[in-house]
Amino acid sequence: MIQRFQSLYILFYIINKCYLLYKSSIEKNQLHLFINRLDPFFLLLIFLIIFSTITLFSFKNIKTQIKLLYFLIIIQIIILTSILILSYEEDNSIIFFQNYHTFYYLLGLLLLLLSLRGIKKDQKLIDSIDRIR
């Protein structure tokens, strides 16, 4: 259902990633590593948008949605650790953390965790109703 809170969290996550994709296509920031004109963060953002859209529309199968959310959370944590590693390698890491992209990635992780919590709460409710029958 699209009106559930966890679906709204996933929708806000998609909007967050679309905004990051838009901003990264307009301006080149320190997160971009150009390797033969291939930008891994740009491709990863497209990948995250596609998988989060699949997660949003798989609301009928809760177990699949939970597995996809775990996958998205792992990818998001990998992105954040790579940001930390890149900031450690920079000379002036404070400027790197003042970049708003880092905070949008943290916001994305928070939205995914809130969505996972809501889905698990719904799953518990469904399981308790099944026990009553």
Protein Blocks (a to p, Z undefined) as FASTA:
>chain_A
ZZbmklmmmmmmmmmmmmmmmmmmmpccfkbcceehiafklmmmmmmmmmmmmmmmmmml
mmlmmmmmmmmmmmmmmmmmmmmmmmmmpmblmlmmmpmklmmmmmmmmmmmmmmmmmmm
mmmmmmmmmmmZZ
